[in-house]
Amino acid sequence: MKTLQLKRVFKATALAICLSASVPTFAAQPKDEVVAVVDNSVILRSDLEQSIAQVKHQLEAQKKTIPPEQYLQQQALEQLIIRQAQLEQVKRYNIKPDEKSLNEAVLKVAKDSGSPSLEAFQQKLDKIAPNTYASLRGRIAEDLSLSRLRQQIVTSRIQISEADVKNFLNSPQGQASMGNQAHVLHVRISGDEAAVQKIAKDVKVELAKSNDVEAIGKKFSTANVKVEGADMGFRSLSDIPSELAARVSPLQEGQTTELIPVRDGIHVLKLIERKGGEQKALVAQYQTRHILIQPSEVVSPENAKQMADSLYSRLKKGEDFAVLASTYSNDPGSARDGGSLGWVTPGVMVPEFEERMKNTPKGEISEPFQSQFGWHILQVTDTRQQDMTKEYQERMARQILGERQFDAELDSWLREIRNNAFVDIKDPSLDRKKNKS
């Protein structure tokens, strides 16, 4: 078995194995010993045996060959070391899953095993061996914490520039992923090599002036050279051969490609029209202004609430919103402009503000409400549906590019923390470096 394949097995979640009564994965061990020290933690012989049992179970289920025992032990220990090095990072950053997420993750495993509730699942597991459920729950909590750690660390290491986004969106793959299509004319010139090059240049000049590819084919075909033209209609660039699609992507409408020599002749293409995906990303926006009253060393939370209530009463009596915002609001950026926040897109403000903004009729003034920043009063002066397709496509491009880089960056980070971790392997037979053949 290749090392890469075995690594994938080790990386796969091992939770399902504990559901089998024939393999009491989390059963207590009568005798144990330390096989490795990783920073401030240890890996026990029972941890190693459990990991090996899990891998063997998965390989047997997949009907794959189980490698030699010593190799399996070394690979299992290496993956436990990498996992423990990550858990040390989890401790350092104090990353913990919230109770709701943990319960949902455990319940999913429970339902996958046929248990309708956490209580039934606990009873089922603890019949295998005492504390099996608690051990499993702890393992799932670790997995959730590791997942969050990887997401935070690896995502922060991924760098995607504006040029990267632009190049991706202009590429055939990018345009296909955005649902973009192109109307393309395609002409192929083949035959006697000496004559093909000259005729191809003439075809390109003619194609720049005319869209009648059938007429161009008849005009330039000779006994030794065949000129074939086709109107390809609208199609995704992913449906066009990659070497041709790459030439079409940068074209403006009406432009032709340079001559493209390939094995079956010379090709030239012309872009007639380009159209994006049918679905536009229309987003509701709210022209909003607000007054913020923040508690401070001199303004107690109660006084801040009283001030907000007083300003609300004055607004309801007809006083000018902009004047009161400029005078009293603790948000200096908007106060200078009469409280105006401009056009606000959902997802930008804190949830309390966004919910009140969406539910306040145009022209009305909201009652005072509280967020983490203090007490707000807001007014929605106008609403509109804004085409955010460009912004949506750029965000999607960043997501796709980020996903492409994630695995490589994750592997790089794992190598770094493995190299930087203090590791003392107690059993020489388990040390891969000392047992390289």
Number of C-alpha atoms within 10 A of each C-alpha: 10 7 11 9 10 17 15 10 16 20 12 11 12 19 16 14 19 21 21 12 13 9 15 18 25 22 17 13 9 6 7 11 12 15 19 22 18 20 15 11 14 18 18 16 17 20 21 21 15 21 22 20 18 24 23 18 16 19 16 12 9 9 9 11 10 15 15 9 10 13 15 18 19 19 21 24 26 19 17 19 25 18 19 21 23 21 19 18 17 19 11 9 10 10 16 16 17 11 10 8 12 20 16 12 15 21 18 16 18 22 13 12 14 11 17 13 13 18 12 12 20 18 14 18 23 15 13 20 15 14 16 23 24 14 16 20 18 14 14 21 21 20 18 19 23 20 13 16 20 19 13 11 13 21 16 9 13 16 11 14 10 10 9 14 21 14 15 19 22 17 21 28 19 23 22 20 19 21 17 21 22 23 18 25 21 19 22 22 28 23 18 13 13 10 14 19 18 10 19 24 16 12 24 21 11 16 22 15 11 13 18 14 20 14 12 20 19 13 12 17 18 13 7 12 19 19 25 19 22 15 17 12 14 16 17 22 26 19 11 15 10 14 11 18 20 17 19 26 21 15 17 13 15 15 17 23 18 15 18 15 14 12 6 10 19 22 23 24 27 26 22 19 15 16 13 15 14 10 9 13 15 13 14 16 17 24 18 20 25 24 29 26 26 23 17 11 6 8 13 12 16 9 15 19 21 15 18 25 18 12 21 22 13 14 15 13 9 8 13 12 24 19 15 19 26 19 14 17 25 20 17 14 12 20 23 15 15 21 29 23 15 15 18 18 15 17 8 9 12 12 12 13 19 16 12 19 24 15 10 16 15 16 11 12 20 18 17 22 17 16 13 9 13 18 24 25 27 24 24 24 18 14 16 12 11 15 13 14 17 11 11 15 18 17 13 17 23 21 14 16 18 17 13 11 17 18 12 13 17 18 11 13 16 18 13 11 15 20 12 11 19 13 17 15 18 13 10 12 14 21 18 17 10 9 12 6 5
